[in-house]
Amino acid sequence: MLNNIIIFGDNPTTKYITESLNRKNEVFTHIKNIDYEDESNLINIGIGQFVEKVFIFMGSLESNIFLILSIRAISNNVQIFTKARSSNEVEKLKLAGANAVVDFNEIISHELFNIIHKPIASEVLYNTIFTGLGVQIFETLISDDSQYLNQNIQDIDLQSSILLGAVLKNNKFILSKENYNIQIGDTLILLYE
């Protein structure tokens, strides 16, 4: 049987997808690293021949875009799936040729709302889905001695990749794409890999 599904990347998302496909006994190829600048490498793994679906989760937006463009230069018939961290990235990935882009900001914003308004359902969802993806949630109430006090939400840096940062202030979310300095009494919520 031909491997008509290829997964590109080596991270918690690809681990989750490969585990899901293994449970369903799907045949696929997982490529952690490839020189995709050389078109023959993509042709040698079946792009333009028998590969029907490609999941692209490389380490950077630029790598994802370049790989999508490289695949599209070979074939328009491959379905390409990827993820984004902002609506701006969604637009770029779709313009490059991705068929479907999962916007983590939309998913995570919805999840943050549920954490506040539906805590039991959220805990069940968190324990079954997010921990499987390697996504972690950090939440802290900002006090006068917090290391995050007066920091701009856009400038917060963790050792891990932040998928979404938000501040809960007066029961409204301020997302990390907004220019906002964190104040005493705010609740800082970070989702990261």
MOGI-V606242 format. One record per pair of residues at least 24 apart in sequence whose ideal C-beta (glycine too) atoms are under 10 Angstrom apart, sorted by sequence separation. I is the first residue (numbers start at 0). J is the second residue. D is the distance in whole Angstrom. If there is no record, write none. Layout:
BEGIN
I_J_D, I_J_D
END
This chain:
BEGIN
2_26_5, 3_27_8, 4_28_7, 5_29_8, 6_30_7, 7_31_8, 8_32_9, 33_57_9, 46_70_6, 50_74_8, 53_77_5, 54_78_9, 55_79_6, 56_80_9, 57_81_9, 60_84_8, 64_88_9, 67_91_10, 71_95_7, 72_96_9, 82_106_9, 110_134_9, 114_138_8, 135_159_7, 137_161_9, 151_175_9, 152_176_9, 153_177_8, 164_188_7, 165_189_8, 1_26_7, 2_27_6, 3_28_9, 4_29_9, 5_30_6, 6_31_9, 7_32_9, 27_52_9, 28_53_10, 29_54_9, 32_57_9, 41_66_8, 46_71_10, 47_72_9, 48_73_9, 51_76_8, 52_77_7, 53_78_7, 54_79_8, 55_80_7, 56_81_7, 60_85_9, 63_88_9, 67_92_7, 70_95_9, 71_96_4, 111_136_9, 134_159_10, 141_166_8, 152_177_7, 153_178_7, 163_188_8, 164_189_5, 165_190_8, 0_26_5, 2_28_4, 7_33_7, 31_57_10, 32_58_10, 46_72_10, 47_73_4, 48_74_8, 50_76_9, 51_77_7, 52_78_5, 53_79_5, 54_80_5, 55_81_4, 56_82_6, 67_93_9, 68_94_10, 69_95_10, 70_96_7, 71_97_9, 110_136_9, 133_159_9, 134_160_10, 136_162_10, 151_177_9, 152_178_8, 153_179_8, 154_180_9, 155_181_8, 163_189_7, 164_190_8, 1_28_10, 2_29_10, 25_52_10, 27_54_9, 35_62_8, 46_73_5, 47_74_4, 50_77_6, 51_78_6, 52_79_8, 53_80_7, 54_81_7, 55_82_9, 60_87_9, 64_91_6, 67_94_9, 68_95_5, 69_96_10, 70_97_10, 107_134_8, 111_138_9, 133_160_10, 135_162_9, 136_163_10, 137_164_9, 138_165_10, 140_167_9, 141_168_10, 151_178_7, 152_179_5, 153_180_10, 154_181_10, 162_189_8, 163_190_5, 164_191_9, 5_33_10, 7_35_8, 41_69_6, 46_74_6, 47_75_10, 50_78_9, 52_80_7, 53_81_9, 54_82_9, 60_88_6, 63_91_9, 64_92_7, 67_95_4, 68_96_7, 106_134_10, 134_162_7, 151_179_7, 152_180_8, 161_189_6, 162_190_5, 163_191_8, 36_65_8, 40_69_9, 41_70_6, 45_74_10, 47_76_8, 63_92_6, 66_95_9, 67_96_5, 103_132_10, 107_136_9, 134_163_10, 138_167_9, 150_179_10, 151_180_5, 152_181_6, 161_190_7, 162_191_6, 35_65_7, 36_66_10, 46_76_10, 47_77_8, 61_91_10, 64_94_9, 65_95_8, 67_97_6, 132_162_10, 150_180_7, 151_181_8, 159_189_9, 160_190_10, 161_191_5, 162_192_6, 35_66_5, 38_69_6, 41_72_9, 42_73_6, 46_77_7, 60_91_7, 64_95_5, 67_98_10, 103_134_9, 149_180_5, 150_181_5, 160_191_6, 161_192_8, 35_67_10, 37_69_9, 38_70_10, 41_73_6, 42_74_9, 45_77_10, 60_92_8, 63_95_8, 64_96_9, 148_180_9, 149_181_7, 155_187_8, 157_189_7, 159_191_4, 160_192_5, 33_66_8, 35_68_9, 36_69_7, 41_74_9, 64_97_9, 67_100_10, 147_180_10, 148_181_6, 149_182_8, 152_185_9, 158_191_9, 159_192_6, 7_41_10, 20_54_9, 35_69_5, 38_72_7, 39_73_10, 63_97_8, 147_181_5, 148_182_7, 149_183_9, 155_189_7, 157_191_6, 35_70_8, 38_73_6, 60_95_10, 147_182_10, 148_183_7, 152_187_8, 157_192_10, 5_41_9, 33_69_10, 41_77_10, 145_181_8, 155_191_10, 7_44_10, 17_54_9, 55_92_9, 63_100_10, 145_182_10, 148_185_9, 150_187_9, 152_189_9, 16_54_6, 145_183_8, 147_185_9, 5_44_6, 144_183_10, 148_187_10, 5_45_7, 16_56_8, 55_95_10, 141_181_6, 143_183_6, 145_185_9, 147_187_5, 4_45_10, 5_46_8, 13_54_7, 15_56_10, 141_182_7, 142_183_6, 143_184_10, 2_44_8, 3_45_8, 12_54_8, 13_55_10, 14_56_10, 55_97_7, 139_181_10, 141_183_6, 142_184_8, 145_187_8, 147_189_10, 2_45_7, 13_56_5, 140_183_9, 141_184_7, 1_45_7, 12_56_5, 13_57_9, 53_97_9, 140_184_8, 141_185_5, 3_48_10, 5_50_6, 11_56_9, 53_98_9, 54_99_10, 55_100_10, 140_185_8, 141_186_7, 3_49_6, 4_50_7, 5_51_9, 6_52_9, 7_53_7, 8_54_8, 10_56_6, 52_98_9, 139_185_9, 140_186_5, 141_187_6, 1_48_9, 2_49_8, 3_50_6, 4_51_7, 5_52_8, 6_53_8, 7_54_7, 8_55_7, 9_56_8, 10_57_9, 139_186_7, 140_187_8, 1_49_5, 2_50_7, 3_51_4, 4_52_5, 5_53_5, 6_54_5, 7_55_5, 8_56_4, 9_57_9, 10_58_7, 138_186_6, 139_187_5, 1_50_8, 2_51_10, 3_52_7, 4_53_8, 5_54_7, 6_55_8, 7_56_7, 8_57_5, 9_58_8, 138_187_7, 139_188_8, 1_51_9, 3_53_10, 4_54_8, 5_55_9, 6_56_7, 7_57_6, 8_58_7, 137_187_8, 138_188_5, 139_189_9, 137_188_7, 138_189_8, 111_163_8, 115_167_7, 136_188_7, 137_189_4, 138_190_10, 110_163_9, 114_167_9, 136_189_7, 137_190_8, 8_62_9, 111_165_6, 116_170_10, 135_189_8, 136_190_6, 137_191_7, 7_62_9, 8_63_8, 107_162_6, 108_163_7, 115_170_8, 135_190_7, 136_191_8, 7_63_8, 106_162_9, 107_163_4, 111_167_8, 134_190_6, 135_191_6, 106_163_9, 107_164_10, 108_165_7, 115_172_9, 134_191_7, 135_192_8, 8_66_9, 104_162_8, 105_163_10, 107_165_8, 133_191_9, 134_192_6, 7_66_6, 103_162_5, 104_163_6, 133_192_5, 7_67_10, 103_163_7, 112_172_8, 132_192_8, 104_165_9, 111_172_6, 129_190_8, 7_70_9, 111_174_9, 16_80_9, 108_172_7, 5_70_9, 108_174_7, 107_174_10, 12_81_10, 12_82_7, 104_174_7, 104_175_9, 115_186_9, 5_77_9, 7_79_10, 104_176_8, 8_81_9, 115_188_9, 3_77_10, 4_78_10, 6_80_9, 7_81_9, 8_82_10, 114_188_8, 84_160_8, 84_161_8, 111_188_6, 84_162_6, 85_163_9, 110_188_10, 84_163_8, 111_190_8, 82_162_9, 110_190_8, 107_188_9, 108_190_10, 107_190_5, 106_190_9, 104_190_10, 103_190_8, 12_101_9, 85_174_9, 87_176_9, 103_192_10, 85_175_9, 86_176_9, 12_103_9, 84_175_10, 85_176_6, 84_176_10, 58_160_9, 19_131_9, 15_128_9, 18_131_8, 15_130_10, 15_131_5, 16_132_9, 14_131_9, 15_132_5, 14_132_8, 15_133_7, 11_130_10, 14_133_7, 15_134_9, 11_131_9, 12_132_6, 11_132_6, 12_133_7, 10_132_10, 11_133_3, 12_134_9, 10_133_8, 11_134_7, 11_135_10, 11_160_10, 10_160_9, 12_192_8, 11_192_5, 10_192_7
END
